[in-house]
């Protein structure tokens, strides 16, 4: 097992895809995440790569992304409103 630490990404493990697409997640990772034997995980294929998480973790991640996107939308709407006020003046 190869494990490296990068502050911006966390711990990175090198694993191999075996027969029938099986991947063994390193014990250190499972322990750190609190994933016991038989834990049900979600596998999400994204443009950036593959994300493995519990359903609760995945829900928090998705909600976090939408909050960030909505703040950008809110900023654009506020900017447009300011511009409309200037146009009226």
WOBEL-V794481 format. One record per residue. RES is the residue in one letter. OMEGA is omega in degrees with one decimal (999 if undefined). Layout:
res:RES omega:OMEGA
res:RES omega:OMEGA
This chain:
res:X omega:176.9
res:X omega:177.7
res:X omega:175.7
res:X omega:-178.4
res:X omega:175.8
res:X omega:-174.0
res:X omega:-176.6
res:X omega:-176.9
res:X omega:-175.5
res:X omega:-178.1
res:X omega:-179.1
res:X omega:178.9
res:X omega:174.3
res:X omega:178.2
res:X omega:178.8
res:X omega:173.3
res:X omega:-177.5
res:X omega:179.9
res:X omega:-179.9
res:X omega:176.1
res:X omega:-177.8
res:X omega:176.2
res:X omega:177.0
res:X omega:177.3
res:X omega:-177.4
res:X omega:-178.9
res:X omega:-178.9
res:X omega:178.3
res:X omega:-179.5
res:X omega:179.4
res:X omega:-179.6
res:X omega:-179.0
res:X omega:-178.8
res:X omega:-179.7
res:X omega:179.3
res:X omega:176.5
res:X omega:179.8
res:X omega:178.8
res:X omega:178.4
res:X omega:-176.8
res:X omega:176.3
res:X omega:176.5
res:X omega:-176.8
res:X omega:177.5
res:X omega:-178.7
res:X omega:176.7
res:X omega:-178.1
res:X omega:-176.8
res:X omega:-176.7
res:X omega:179.3
res:X omega:177.3
res:X omega:-176.5
res:X omega:171.3
res:X omega:179.3
res:X omega:179.0
res:X omega:178.7
res:X omega:-179.6
res:X omega:178.6
res:X omega:178.5
res:X omega:179.9
res:X omega:-179.3
res:X omega:178.4
res:X omega:179.1
res:X omega:179.4
res:X omega:179.8
res:X omega:177.5
res:X omega:178.7
res:X omega:-179.0
res:X omega:-178.8
res:X omega:178.0
res:X omega:175.9
res:X omega:177.8
res:X omega:178.5
res:X omega:178.5
res:X omega:179.3
res:X omega:178.8
res:X omega:179.6
res:X omega:178.6
res:X omega:179.3
res:X omega:178.0
res:X omega:177.5
res:X omega:179.7
res:X omega:178.2
res:X omega:177.8
res:X omega:178.5
res:X omega:179.8
res:X omega:-179.9
res:X omega:-174.8
res:X omega:999
